[in-house]
Amino acid sequence: MAEKELDCRGLACPNPVIKTKEVIDQGEVERLTILVDNAAAEENVRRFLQRSGYEVRVEEEAGTFAVMGRKGELAAAAAPRAGPSRNRPLAICLTRVVDNTATCGR
């Protein structure tokens, strides 16, 4: 299980989120702690981790927020998944939904 800690104190947004994304993109990180020193960065990093499939908890002490993310079964199940149904364009016609084979609106 890969664990990482990132010290983003003193960085203005969006830098803490960018650095968090870089760490996640490097490989499978199951546990991640990001240290930030302002509420805006805490909120942005927390939201980013949640959208990336992490369970998130935050602790604050002496003006430093520790945003801790853990990849888990519950988080993975809640993460958006790409697949045929997400990639197919839809058109809405009055009260019915049709897929890309319909001629509605053409």
N, C-alpha and C positions, 0 to 999 in steps of 0.2 A: 504494500500500500504506500503510495507516494504522498508525502506531506511536504508542504512548503509554507514558509512565512515570508511575508512581504512588508517592508517598512516604508509606508508612503506618507509618513508624517512630514508636514511642510510642503507637500505638493498640492497645487490647486487643481480643481476639476477641469477637465476630465482625466487628468493624468493617473490618478489611482485606478480608475476603471480600465484605462488603456494598459497599464502595467499588469493588472489582474488578468486581462484577456490574453496578454502575451504569455503569461505563465501557464494558463489553461491550454493555450494553443500548442505549447511545447510538448504536451503529452498528457497521459492520464494522471490527474491529480485528484486523489480521493479526499484529502483533507487540506484545507487552505486557510491560513490566518493572515488577514490584511490589517495593518495598524494605520489608522488615520487620525488626524487631530481636529477635524471639524465635522459638524453634523451633516452638511451637504455631501461631503465625500462618503460618510458612513451610509447615508441613504442610497446614494448612487451605486456604491459597491454592493450593498445588500441586495438591491433590486437586480443588478447584473448577475450576481451569483444565483439568485432564485430563478431567473430566466434561463440560466445555464444548467439547471438541474441539480442545484445544491440545496440541501437543508441548511438554513442559516440561523445563527444566533449571534447576538451582539452583547458585549460587555464593555462598560465604560468605567474608566478609573483615571482620576486626575487629568481630565481633558483629553485622554487618549481612548479612542474606540478600537476595540479588537473585534473585527468582523470575521467570524469563523464559519466556514462552509464545509459541509461534509456531503460527499456524493453517497447516496444510499438508494435502497430499493424504492422507498416512498418518493424521494426526489426524482429518481429516474423515471418513475411511472408518471409523474406530473409534468415532466419536461416535454415540450413540443416535439413531435416526431415528423420527419419528412416521409412521404410515401405517396403513392399514386393519388390518393384522395386529396392530399394537401396541394398537389401540383396541378390539378386539373382545373381549368377556369370554369367558373359558374356564371350563369346569367339568371337574374330574377325577373320573371314576367308576372306582373300583377300579384297573384297569390300562389304561384307555383314556382318551384325551383327546377331548372333544367341544366343538364351538363353541356359541354362544349359541342355536342352533336346537334343541338337544337338550332333552329334558324331564327329564333326570337331576336328582334332588334336589328336584323340584317336587311 
